[in-house]
Each structure stands twice: as structure tokens, then as C-alpha cells.
């Protein structure tokens, strides 16, 4: 682990996109021809979005329903919750910039644990790695078992210890170990699943208005801390000048860190808070959880996500933005629920696997605010997930974002809608004693464009966040 404030001296590398396809192949070992579908889907998606951006709103409204139905019908027998992060992972970054920026950590800060991603029941996991959370008072007894402990973390925001252990066994052996661990107070025991960024990183077409800073009227003394779990960030970008931004790395795999996605998400947050006085702006605490190997394998492990949540909670964040998606994981779910009980609001992107996809996590966990994306006309992002876990929609199509190296680009996806909602909650002082009696839903309801949707629409949830409403006095 390493602590890094903005002034930290690190070396930036630029890799050409020759590794991009390798990332997909390495994250999907031994699945052969199943890559054909994802690649075809990606090409079709790119063409579809280009056409969509150039058509008029009238034509778009007419064709959306028909095309979505065709997509849903085609994918329905193929895409289920078991496909999360697996067969469709070939879409990740395929249409990304020709040059992708990553950072190599200084040798003294890096670790040497091997990046070895495989599939278990169709889901990406770190090979033979399991995550266990147990009371710290029982940690010594657990360490006394015949287990290979790869990592031990005494969690700061709870009286628990997280172990990452190496375990190879059949179903019966696994159940026997779970029984032993439960007798020692082990709360959860699950695979160390691998998550991915909740965006396609498909550059949007120029033309839509960029996301402008909101004119927040912050109540005195209500500034809070906003947590961000994502890739590493290029904190040298001019967009972050004058912003209170601190980072820490939670990746125990290799010494390379992707920069693009986290830089983009963080820039959306900073653009939203720039209308506030410096003493009223929420401090941003960013946790880097994504690894990338020399050949392009990329992802974020469950254990890294738990460690990141713990650090942010221990530093008293009030709102926590997570623009990544993956399978359900008992350890991640348990620790999110634990921190929700402390009053932390979790905001997560619902994902971009399309209308027929199964639920993605953590957005689909109880109490997490699941955010979907719409364009500037209020039309749903065609590849956004749908379901009862969608809570609210925000602008996430053709959004201007910062890119590593000081430049800007445009991107689309639910990843880029979630930080708008997070920024609203943070800038509104949610999580302070002033709002103690309000649920996140109650706090969001007044800024929905038009009437709040009764019973939660599975496409836009409560409704679409109205930028004009963000100018209200908190």
C-alpha cells in the first residue's frame, strides 16, 4: 500500500494501444470463440452510437424503442447475471483512445504479487484467491489454520480483519473450511472477484453541450468529504488545480496503474464543485483499485475494493462514488452494509451491458444509489443496464472529461453520470447532521426533472436529475 498526495513524484508512461486487445484476451482465458460475440457487439455498438449522435431527436425517439427491442431479443438468451464481467469483457476499452496512459509506481511503492485472472462459474476471479472477513480478536486463530495467507488487513473502520488466502479445494473441502471459519467467527468467505470500469470508454461525438459547473449555493459549514473508488488519477491535470484531492493506492498486484477512467470521473466531480468557495468545496479522497499488467490485463479485486472502502470510511467520507461493476460478492456486500450503517451514502454506476443484462454490483445492492445515464435531450443511454436497482438518471452521454496529460475528450456511459449525483449529495451537505432525518432518496427527490416516477421506473428510476434544480439553496 502507498499513500500519495498530489505532490508525490511518480513516473508516467504512455503505452500505444497494441496492448488493448490483449487486455480482453487475458481477462477471458480459455473461452475461445465466445469472443466473437462481444467483438461483434462492440463494433455494432460503436456504429449504433455514431448514428444515434447524428440523427435528430425526433428520429431518435422513433427508433429507440424498436432498436432496444431488437437488442434485448438478441441478447436475452445470451446475457444473464452469470455473464457479468466475463464473456462481455471483450468490449472493455476496445474503442478507447489510440494511446492509453498508465502510471508505473516507484519501485519502493510497488508490490510483486502476480496478476493471474481466471474464470470461475463464468465470472473473473484472482486464481485460487479467497476473501475472508472475521473479528480481529479471532485473527490469530485463523492464521493458525493450514491456510496460505496472501494478505492481512486490520480494517480501520470496524473491529474486523480481512484476509486474502490461497485455497484450492473441491466443493466439499470448501464447505468444510467455511464451517471451520464460521466456528472461529468468520463472517464471510467468498472468491476474490475481479471488477471492471463501468464505462465503454467510447468517445462521444462533438456537438452536445458540455457539462457545465453547477451554481451550487452551499449552506455554511456543511462541506463534506467525497470518496472516489476508481482507477488512478492524473492529479497533474489543470482541471484539478486548487482542488483538495488526495489519493491512496490499494492494489497489491504489479506496479502499473491505469489513469484514464479515474481522471475522467474525478474531472466531472471537480467541474461540479468549482462554483463553490474554496472553504465550502468538499474534499475529494480518491482510492486507486485497478491493476494493469504489461500485457494489458486489467481489473479491480474485491479485496482492493474493501480496503478502499475501509480507508475512506476511516477518513470520514460522507458520500462514496463507485463507477465500477462486477458480480455479487458476499465480502464486498457485507462491508458496504457495515459502512452504510455508519451513515455513508454509496453511489454507483448501474453498468453498460444493455437492457438484457443481469444486475451488476455494487449498484444492485440494497441502499446503494444506482445511477443510469441519459443524453442532453433526456433519452436513455442505449447500453445502460435496466432493472429495479436503477434509482436515478443523470447526464452521461457525450460528456466532456479530462484525459491524462492535460487534454480533454468526450465519453459516454453510466460511469460519467454517477459522479454528478455524488457531487450533488456532497455539495448539498448530505451526511451532515443537518440532513440526518432525510434518506438519500428524499434528498434527491426535489431535484428530479418533472414529477418523481411512482414505483421506480426500471429505466430511469425516480427520474432524471435536473441541472437547473442544483441551483437551489440548500
C-alpha positions as CSV (number, residue, x, y, z in Angstrom):
1,X,0.0,0.0,0.0
2,X,1.2,3.5,-0.5
3,X,0.0,7.0,0.5
4,X,0.3,9.6,-2.2
5,X,-0.6,13.3,-2.0
6,X,-0.7,15.4,-5.2
7,X,2.9,16.4,-4.8
8,X,4.1,12.7,-5.0
9,X,6.8,12.1,-7.6
10,X,5.8,9.3,-9.9
11,X,6.7,8.4,-13.4
12,X,4.1,8.5,-16.1
13,X,4.3,6.1,-19.1
14,X,2.3,6.1,-22.3
15,X,1.6,2.8,-24.0
16,X,0.3,2.6,-27.5
17,X,-2.9,0.7,-27.9
18,X,-1.3,-2.5,-29.0
19,X,-2.0,-4.0,-25.6
20,X,-5.7,-3.1,-25.7
21,X,-6.9,-6.3,-27.3
22,X,-4.6,-8.3,-25.2
23,X,-6.4,-7.0,-22.2
24,X,-9.6,-8.6,-23.3
25,X,-8.0,-11.9,-24.3
26,X,-6.0,-12.1,-21.0
27,X,-9.1,-11.4,-18.9
28,X,-11.0,-14.1,-20.7
29,X,-8.7,-17.2,-20.8
30,X,-9.8,-20.4,-22.5
31,X,-13.2,-19.2,-23.8
32,X,-12.2,-19.5,-27.5
33,X,-14.9,-18.5,-29.9
34,X,-17.1,-16.8,-27.3
35,X,-15.0,-13.7,-28.0
36,X,-16.6,-13.3,-31.4
37,X,-19.9,-12.2,-30.0
38,X,-18.5,-9.5,-27.7
39,X,-16.3,-8.1,-30.5
40,X,-19.2,-8.1,-32.9
41,X,-21.4,-6.4,-30.3
42,X,-18.7,-3.8,-29.7
43,X,-18.5,-2.9,-33.4
44,X,-22.3,-2.7,-33.7
45,X,-22.4,-0.6,-30.6
46,X,-19.8,1.9,-32.0
47,X,-21.7,2.2,-35.3
48,X,-25.0,2.4,-33.4
49,X,-23.9,5.3,-31.2
50,X,-22.3,7.2,-34.0
51,X,-25.6,7.1,-35.9
52,X,-27.5,7.9,-32.8
53,X,-25.5,11.1,-32.2
54,X,-26.0,12.4,-35.7
55,X,-29.8,11.7,-36.0
56,X,-32.3,14.2,-34.9
57,X,-34.1,13.9,-31.6
58,X,-37.3,13.1,-33.5
59,X,-35.8,10.2,-35.4
60,X,-34.0,9.0,-32.3
61,X,-37.2,8.8,-30.3
62,X,-38.9,6.8,-33.0
63,X,-36.1,4.3,-33.5
64,X,-35.0,3.9,-29.8
65,X,-37.8,1.6,-28.9
66,X,-37.5,-0.7,-31.9
67,X,-33.7,-1.0,-31.7
68,X,-33.8,-1.6,-28.0
69,X,-36.3,-4.4,-28.5
70,X,-34.1,-6.0,-31.1
71,X,-31.1,-5.7,-28.9
72,X,-33.0,-7.2,-26.0
73,X,-34.3,-10.1,-28.0
74,X,-30.9,-10.9,-29.4
75,X,-29.1,-10.8,-26.1
76,X,-31.8,-12.2,-23.8
77,X,-30.8,-15.9,-24.2
78,X,-27.1,-14.9,-24.1
79,X,-26.7,-12.4,-21.4
80,X,-27.5,-13.2,-17.8
81,X,-26.0,-12.3,-14.4
82,X,-23.5,-15.1,-15.0
83,X,-22.0,-13.1,-17.9
84,X,-21.0,-10.3,-15.6
85,X,-17.5,-9.1,-16.4
86,X,-16.8,-12.4,-18.3
87,X,-18.0,-13.0,-21.9
88,X,-18.7,-9.4,-22.5
89,X,-15.5,-8.2,-21.1
90,X,-14.0,-8.1,-24.6
91,X,-15.9,-4.8,-25.0
92,X,-13.7,-3.1,-22.4
93,X,-11.6,-0.3,-23.9
94,X,-11.9,-1.7,-27.4
95,X,-12.9,1.7,-28.7
96,X,-10.7,3.6,-26.4
97,X,-8.2,6.3,-27.5
98,X,-5.4,5.1,-29.7
99,X,-3.0,5.9,-26.9
100,X,-3.7,5.0,-23.3
101,X,-2.0,6.5,-20.3
102,X,-0.8,4.4,-17.4
103,X,1.4,5.1,-14.5
104,X,4.3,3.0,-13.2
105,X,4.8,3.2,-9.5
106,X,8.2,3.8,-8.0
107,X,9.9,0.5,-7.1
108,X,9.7,1.2,-3.3
109,X,5.9,1.7,-3.5
110,X,5.1,-1.3,-5.7
111,X,4.3,-4.9,-4.9
112,X,5.1,-8.1,-6.7
113,X,2.0,-10.3,-6.4
114,X,1.3,-12.0,-9.7
115,X,-1.7,-10.8,-11.8
116,X,-3.4,-14.1,-12.5
117,X,-7.1,-13.7,-13.6
118,X,-9.2,-16.7,-14.5
119,X,-12.9,-17.6,-14.7
120,X,-14.9,-19.4,-12.0
121,X,-18.5,-20.2,-12.9
122,X,-18.2,-17.7,-15.7
123,X,-17.0,-14.9,-13.6
124,X,-13.5,-13.3,-13.4
125,X,-11.6,-14.1,-10.2
126,X,-8.0,-13.9,-9.0
127,X,-6.8,-17.5,-9.3
128,X,-7.2,-19.5,-6.1
129,X,-7.7,-16.4,-4.0
130,X,-10.5,-16.1,-1.4
131,X,-11.5,-13.2,0.8
132,X,-12.4,-13.7,4.5
133,X,-13.6,-11.1,7.0
134,X,-13.6,-12.0,10.7
135,X,-13.4,-10.3,14.0
136,X,-9.8,-9.1,14.7
137,X,-9.9,-10.9,18.1
138,X,-10.1,-14.2,16.1
139,X,-7.4,-13.3,13.6
140,X,-4.6,-15.2,15.4
141,X,-6.7,-18.4,15.4
142,X,-7.4,-18.1,11.7
143,X,-3.8,-17.6,11.0
144,X,-3.1,-20.8,12.9
145,X,-5.1,-22.8,10.3
146,X,-3.4,-24.6,7.4
147,X,-4.0,-21.7,5.0
148,X,-1.7,-19.7,2.9
149,X,-2.3,-16.1,3.9
150,X,-1.5,-13.7,1.0
151,X,-2.7,-10.6,2.7
152,X,-3.9,-9.5,6.1
153,X,-5.5,-6.1,6.7
154,X,-6.8,-4.9,10.1
155,X,-9.7,-2.8,9.0
156,X,-9.7,0.7,10.4
157,X,-13.4,1.5,10.3
158,X,-14.5,-1.7,12.0
159,X,-13.2,-4.2,14.5
160,X,-12.6,-6.7,11.8
161,X,-9.7,-8.2,9.9
162,X,-9.7,-9.0,6.2
163,X,-7.6,-12.0,5.0
164,X,-6.9,-12.9,1.4
165,X,-5.9,-16.6,1.4
166,X,-4.8,-19.0,-1.2
167,X,-7.1,-22.1,-1.2
168,X,-7.5,-24.9,-3.7
169,X,-10.2,-27.4,-3.0
170,X,-13.4,-29.1,-4.2
171,X,-16.9,-28.2,-3.1
172,X,-16.8,-30.5,-0.1
173,X,-13.4,-29.1,1.1
174,X,-14.6,-25.6,0.6
175,X,-17.7,-26.2,2.7
176,X,-15.6,-27.8,5.4
177,X,-13.3,-24.8,5.5
178,X,-16.3,-22.4,5.6
179,X,-17.7,-24.4,8.6
180,X,-14.4,-24.1,10.4
181,X,-14.1,-20.4,9.7
182,X,-17.6,-19.8,10.9
183,X,-16.9,-21.5,14.2
184,X,-14.0,-19.1,14.6
185,X,-16.2,-16.1,13.9
186,X,-15.6,-15.8,10.2
187,X,-18.4,-13.6,8.8
188,X,-18.0,-14.0,5.1
189,X,-15.8,-16.2,2.8
190,X,-16.0,-15.6,-1.0
191,X,-13.9,-15.6,-4.1
192,X,-11.7,-12.6,-4.8
193,X,-13.8,-11.5,-7.8
194,X,-12.5,-9.0,-10.4
195,X,-14.4,-5.9,-11.3
196,X,-14.2,-3.6,-14.3
197,X,-14.8,0.0,-15.1
198,X,-18.4,0.9,-15.6
199,X,-17.9,2.6,-19.0
200,X,-17.3,1.6,-22.6
201,X,-14.8,4.4,-22.9
202,X,-16.3,5.1,-26.3
203,X,-15.5,8.7,-27.3
204,X,-18.7,10.6,-27.9
205,X,-19.3,12.8,-30.9
206,X,-18.8,16.6,-30.6
207,X,-21.9,18.7,-30.7
208,X,-23.8,18.2,-27.4
209,X,-23.2,20.9,-24.8
210,X,-20.5,20.0,-22.3
211,X,-21.3,19.5,-18.7
212,X,-21.1,22.9,-17.1
213,X,-20.3,23.8,-13.5
214,X,-23.4,23.9,-11.4
215,X,-24.2,27.0,-9.4
216,X,-24.5,25.4,-6.0
217,X,-25.4,27.6,-3.0
218,X,-23.7,25.7,-0.3
219,X,-25.0,26.1,3.3
220,X,-22.4,27.4,5.6
221,X,-20.5,24.7,7.5
222,X,-21.9,21.8,5.5
223,X,-19.0,20.9,3.3
224,X,-18.3,17.1,3.5
225,X,-15.8,14.6,2.2
226,X,-16.4,12.8,-1.1
227,X,-14.8,9.4,-1.7
228,X,-13.9,8.1,-5.1
229,X,-13.1,4.4,-5.9
230,X,-11.7,4.1,-9.4
231,X,-8.5,3.9,-11.4
232,X,-5.5,6.0,-10.5
233,X,-5.8,9.7,-11.4
234,X,-3.5,12.1,-13.3
235,X,-3.6,14.6,-10.5
236,X,-1.3,17.0,-12.5
237,X,-4.2,17.8,-14.9
238,X,-5.1,21.5,-14.8
239,X,-8.7,20.6,-14.0
240,X,-7.6,19.7,-10.5
241,X,-5.7,22.9,-9.8
242,X,-6.8,24.3,-6.4
243,X,-8.9,21.3,-5.6
244,X,-8.4,19.4,-2.3
245,X,-7.5,16.0,-3.8
246,X,-5.6,13.2,-2.0
247,X,-5.0,9.7,-3.2
248,X,-4.0,6.2,-1.9
249,X,-3.3,3.0,-3.8
250,X,-4.9,-0.3,-2.7
251,X,-3.6,-2.6,-5.4
252,X,-1.3,-5.5,-4.4
253,X,-0.7,-6.6,-8.0
254,X,2.2,-5.3,-10.1
255,X,3.4,-1.7,-10.5
256,X,1.3,-0.4,-13.4
257,X,-1.9,1.7,-12.8
258,X,-4.4,2.8,-15.4
259,X,-5.2,6.5,-15.3
260,X,-7.8,7.4,-17.8
261,X,-11.1,6.4,-16.2
262,X,-10.4,7.8,-12.8
263,X,-9.1,11.0,-14.3
264,X,-12.4,11.4,-16.3
265,X,-14.7,10.7,-13.3
266,X,-12.7,13.0,-11.0
267,X,-12.9,15.8,-13.5
268,X,-16.7,15.6,-13.6
269,X,-16.8,15.9,-9.8
270,X,-14.4,18.9,-9.8
271,X,-16.4,20.6,-12.5
272,X,-19.5,20.3,-10.4
273,X,-17.9,21.8,-7.3
274,X,-16.0,24.7,-8.9
275,X,-18.8,27.1,-8.3
276,X,-18.2,26.9,-4.5
277,X,-15.9,28.9,-2.4
278,X,-12.7,27.0,-1.5
279,X,-13.7,26.6,2.1
280,X,-17.1,25.1,1.1
281,X,-15.8,22.6,-1.5
282,X,-15.9,19.0,-0.4
283,X,-12.5,17.4,-0.1
284,X,-12.0,14.5,-2.6
285,X,-10.3,11.4,-1.3
286,X,-9.5,9.0,-4.2
287,X,-8.7,5.3,-3.8
288,X,-6.9,3.6,-6.7
289,X,-8.0,-0.1,-7.0
290,X,-7.3,-1.1,-10.7
291,X,-4.3,-3.0,-11.8
292,X,-3.0,-3.4,-15.3
293,X,-0.3,-5.9,-16.4
294,X,2.4,-5.5,-19.0
295,X,0.2,-7.4,-21.5
296,X,-2.9,-5.3,-20.7
297,X,-4.8,-7.5,-18.2
298,X,-6.9,-5.1,-16.1
299,X,-9.4,-5.1,-13.3
300,X,-10.0,-4.4,-9.6
301,X,-10.2,-7.2,-7.0
302,X,-12.8,-7.5,-4.2
303,X,-10.1,-7.2,-1.6
304,X,-8.8,-3.9,-3.1
305,X,-12.4,-2.5,-3.1
306,X,-12.9,-3.5,0.6
307,X,-9.6,-1.9,1.6
308,X,-10.5,1.2,-0.3
309,X,-13.9,1.5,1.3
310,X,-12.4,1.0,4.8
311,X,-9.8,3.7,4.2
312,X,-12.4,6.2,3.0
313,X,-14.7,5.3,5.9
314,X,-11.9,5.7,8.4
315,X,-11.3,9.2,6.9
316,X,-15.0,10.1,7.5
317,X,-16.2,10.4,3.9
318,X,-19.9,11.1,3.7
319,X,-20.6,10.2,0.1
320,X,-18.7,7.5,-1.8
321,X,-18.8,7.2,-5.7
322,X,-18.0,3.8,-7.3
323,X,-18.0,3.8,-11.1
324,X,-17.2,0.1,-11.5
325,X,-19.2,-3.0,-12.0
326,X,-18.9,-6.7,-11.3
327,X,-20.5,-9.8,-9.8
328,X,-22.1,-10.1,-6.4
329,X,-19.6,-10.7,-3.7
330,X,-20.5,-11.5,-0.1
331,X,-17.5,-9.8,1.4
332,X,-18.0,-6.6,-0.6
333,X,-21.7,-6.6,0.2
334,X,-21.2,-7.2,3.9
335,X,-18.7,-4.4,4.2
336,X,-20.8,-1.9,2.2
337,X,-23.7,-2.7,4.5
338,X,-21.5,-2.2,7.5
339,X,-20.4,1.2,6.3
340,X,-24.0,2.2,5.3
341,X,-24.9,1.6,9.0
342,X,-22.3,4.3,9.8
343,X,-24.2,6.7,7.6
344,X,-22.1,6.6,4.4
345,X,-24.0,7.0,1.2
346,X,-22.9,4.8,-1.7
347,X,-23.5,6.0,-5.3
348,X,-22.7,3.5,-8.1
349,X,-23.0,3.3,-11.9
350,X,-25.5,0.7,-12.9
351,X,-23.4,-0.5,-15.9
352,X,-23.4,-0.5,-19.6
353,X,-24.2,-4.1,-20.7
354,X,-27.6,-3.2,-22.2
355,X,-31.2,-3.8,-21.5
356,X,-31.0,-7.6,-21.3
357,X,-28.1,-7.8,-18.9
358,X,-28.5,-9.2,-15.4
359,X,-27.8,-6.9,-12.4
360,X,-24.3,-5.5,-11.8
361,X,-22.8,-4.7,-8.5
362,X,-22.4,-2.8,-6.2
363,X,-25.2,-0.7,-7.8
364,X,-27.7,-3.5,-7.3
365,X,-27.0,-3.9,-3.5
366,X,-29.7,-2.6,-1.1
367,X,-29.3,1.0,-0.2
368,X,-26.8,1.8,-2.9
369,X,-28.0,4.6,-5.2
370,X,-27.8,3.2,-8.7
371,X,-27.3,5.8,-11.4
372,X,-28.0,5.5,-15.1
373,X,-27.1,7.8,-18.0
374,X,-29.2,10.0,-20.3
375,X,-28.2,12.4,-23.1
376,X,-28.8,16.1,-23.1
377,X,-32.3,15.5,-24.5
378,X,-33.2,13.2,-21.7
379,X,-33.1,10.0,-23.8
380,X,-31.6,6.9,-22.0
381,X,-28.1,5.8,-22.9
382,X,-28.9,2.8,-25.1
383,X,-26.4,0.5,-23.5
384,X,-27.3,1.3,-19.9
385,X,-28.4,-1.6,-17.7
386,X,-32.1,-1.6,-16.6
387,X,-33.8,-3.1,-13.6
388,X,-35.3,-2.3,-10.2
389,X,-31.9,-1.3,-8.9
390,X,-31.9,1.9,-11.1
391,X,-32.6,4.8,-8.7
392,X,-31.9,8.0,-10.7
393,X,-30.6,9.2,-14.1
394,X,-28.2,12.0,-14.9
395,X,-26.3,13.3,-17.9
396,X,-23.8,10.7,-19.0
397,X,-23.7,10.8,-22.8
398,X,-21.2,12.8,-24.8
399,X,-19.8,14.3,-21.6
400,X,-16.6,16.3,-21.7
401,X,-13.9,14.8,-19.4
402,X,-10.3,15.4,-18.6
403,X,-7.8,12.9,-20.1
404,X,-4.3,12.1,-18.8
405,X,-1.6,14.5,-20.0
406,X,-3.6,17.7,-19.6
407,X,-6.1,17.2,-22.5
408,X,-9.9,16.7,-22.8
409,X,-12.1,14.3,-24.6
410,X,-15.7,13.2,-24.6
411,X,-17.1,10.0,-23.3
412,X,-20.4,8.2,-22.6
413,X,-21.5,5.7,-20.0
414,X,-23.1,5.3,-16.6
415,X,-19.7,5.9,-15.1
416,X,-19.9,9.5,-16.0
417,X,-23.5,10.0,-14.7
418,X,-22.8,8.7,-11.2
419,X,-20.3,11.4,-10.2
420,X,-22.9,14.1,-10.9
421,X,-25.2,12.6,-8.4
422,X,-22.4,12.1,-5.9
423,X,-21.3,15.7,-6.3
424,X,-24.8,16.9,-5.7
425,X,-25.1,14.9,-2.5
426,X,-21.7,16.1,-1.3
427,X,-22.2,19.7,-2.2
428,X,-25.6,19.7,-0.7
429,X,-24.0,18.6,2.6
430,X,-25.7,15.2,2.7
431,X,-24.4,13.2,5.6
432,X,-24.1,16.1,8.0
433,X,-26.4,16.4,11.0
434,X,-28.5,18.9,9.1
435,X,-29.7,16.2,6.8
436,X,-29.8,13.4,9.4
437,X,-33.5,12.9,9.1
438,X,-33.6,12.5,5.3
439,X,-32.9,9.4,3.3
440,X,-30.8,9.8,0.1
441,X,-34.0,9.3,-1.9
442,X,-35.8,12.1,0.0
443,X,-32.8,14.4,-0.6
444,X,-32.7,13.6,-4.3
445,X,-36.4,13.8,-5.0
446,X,-36.7,17.6,-5.1
447,X,-34.1,17.9,-7.9
448,X,-35.8,15.4,-10.3
449,X,-36.9,16.9,-13.6
450,X,-40.7,16.9,-13.6
451,X,-42.6,14.5,-11.4
452,X,-40.9,11.8,-9.4
453,X,-41.7,8.4,-11.0
454,X,-44.0,6.4,-8.8
455,X,-42.8,2.9,-8.0
456,X,-39.4,3.4,-9.7
457,X,-39.1,3.0,-13.4
458,X,-36.6,0.3,-14.4
459,X,-35.1,2.6,-17.0
460,X,-34.6,5.9,-15.2
461,X,-35.5,5.1,-11.6
462,X,-37.0,8.1,-9.7
463,X,-36.4,10.3,-12.8
464,X,-33.8,12.5,-14.3
465,X,-31.6,14.8,-12.2
466,X,-32.4,18.3,-13.4
467,X,-29.3,20.5,-13.5
468,X,-31.4,23.7,-13.0
469,X,-32.6,22.3,-9.7
470,X,-29.0,22.2,-8.5
471,X,-29.0,25.9,-8.1
472,X,-31.5,25.8,-5.2
473,X,-30.5,27.0,-1.8
474,X,-29.5,24.0,0.4
